[in-house]
Amino acid sequence: MVTLVGLTLLLLTVFPCAYRVHAECLLHLHGNLPVIMKSDNANRVMYAQESGTVRLNETDEVEVHCLTGIYIQTKLNSVAQTATDGSKQFKCYKGYRLYYRNMNSRIYKDTNVNAVYINCQSPWTPSLYESGTKLPKCNEYMNYAIGIAVPNVQDIISATMCYDLDALALKYVNYVAYRPKYDEVIQLNSSALSKNQLIGDFKTKLGNLNTYFSFMSPTEFNQQFSHLKRTIPLLETYDYDYVSLLQGTPLQEELAEFTHIFNTMWWRNLRIGNWRFYMDALATRSKHISYRVYMGTTGLMRIPDTSSNNITAESDHLSVEVGSLVVLPPVYVWSYLKSLNDNVNEEFVVIAYNSPYYYLKSSAIFCHDICDKIDWLRMSKFGHTRLMPTFGIIFCCRPEEVAHTFVKFPLV
C-alpha cells in the first residue's frame, strides 16, 4: 500500500519541475521614492515613481536612481545599509538572491536575501526649466518645462508650458493623461515612461518663478473678492475661486509648489461640477488610452450691466486687484486631447463656459457640439450633466473650429 508521503516523494522524484515554485526577487519601494529603470538590450525603460513592489525574475536587472544616497533594508524596520552613491543596479540570481552594484563598477554585493526595502535619502523634487523647444503657437512667449533631471538618465518631464511672462499669465499647459499609476505591484512589462510624448527639454534651470516675481495668493484673492461682492451686488449670487487649472489631475498634487503658475479664477459651480465630472471621465478612460493634453484658458469674462435697459449690454471686464497684481477671470477653460495609442484615433477639444452669465445656451456654444459622438464622454456622468447650467455648460469641438475662434490655439 502506497502511503500519502510515499506518493508525494514519488511524484517529486518523477516530476520535480511540477513542484518548483516560481522564483522571483522583490524590491519594496517606500518613503522617498527612487526612479526605476530596466535595461532591455539597447533600450532603457523608465517606470513611474510609485510606492509598491517591483518583481524581478531571474533574468531581470533594474537600475535604482536616487538624488543622493540610497537606503537598503532587508527588513522594513531594520538598520539600513546606506549607499552614498545615488545609483545602483540590482539583479536577481536564480530567483532567490538579490545582488547590487554601483553603476560604475562590475563588482556585485550580495544582500543574502531575495527581497529588500529601498528608499532614497532625500526626495526627488521637480524644478522649473526654460525649454529650448518651442511649443505650438508659443514663439512670442516663454516655453517652460517642469520635472526632474536624473543624472546619466533621461529627463523626466511632468509638464510643459506656454507662458506670458510680461502678464505673468499661463497660456496653456501640456501633459500626458495619465502617467502610469501602480497599487501594490509594479510589473516590469507594464506601461512605461520611456517614450516621452511631451515637447520640451531642460535647457536652463530656473527653480521657480516665485523666486523672481510676486504672485497673488488665494488668501489675498478671497479678501479682495469679498470686498468686490459688497460693491457689485450681482457677484453675491455666485462664488469664484483662485485655484490651480490642474483640477482633478495627478499633477495638481505633484506640482503643488508651482500652484501660483497654474492658478486661475474659476466659477466654483463649474470647477466642482461639470469640469470635475469631465476630469473623472478622463481619468477612467486614460487607464486604457493615453492622451496628450493641452489645457488653457481664453477670453475675459464680463458681468451683465444691470443698470442698462438693453438686455444684451455688458459692463467692463471683471478684475480682482491687490496692489499691482491683477487677476482676470477667463470666459473659457479648454482641454485639447489627442490620443497616443496606435489603435485609437481621437482628437477633440472640451470647452467649459466659465461664467454663469449668459442669455441663451447658444450664446455660450460657438461650434458644432460633438460631445455626444464620443462614447466614453456620452456614457459618463459628465455626459448626462454637461449642459445643465447649474454645473457649468461644457461642450466639445473639432480642433479646426476652435483654431478659427481662439487666438493662438495650439493646433497640432
PyMOL commands that set and color helices and strands:
alter all, ss='L'
color gray80, all
select helices_A, chain A and resi 4-14+16-19+209-211+218-231+233-237+250-254+256-262+268-272+274-285+361-364+371-373+375-378+381-385+389-391+399-405
alter helices_A, ss='H'
color red, helices_A
select strands_A, chain A and resi 25-29+35-40+43-47+52-56+61-65+70-73+81-83+87-93+97-102+109-110+115-120+127-130+142-148+156-164+169-177+185-186+204-207+240-244+263-267+291-298+302-304+314-317+320-322+325-327+332-339+347-353+394-397
alter strands_A, ss='S'
color yellow, strands_A
deselect
rebuild
show_as cartoon
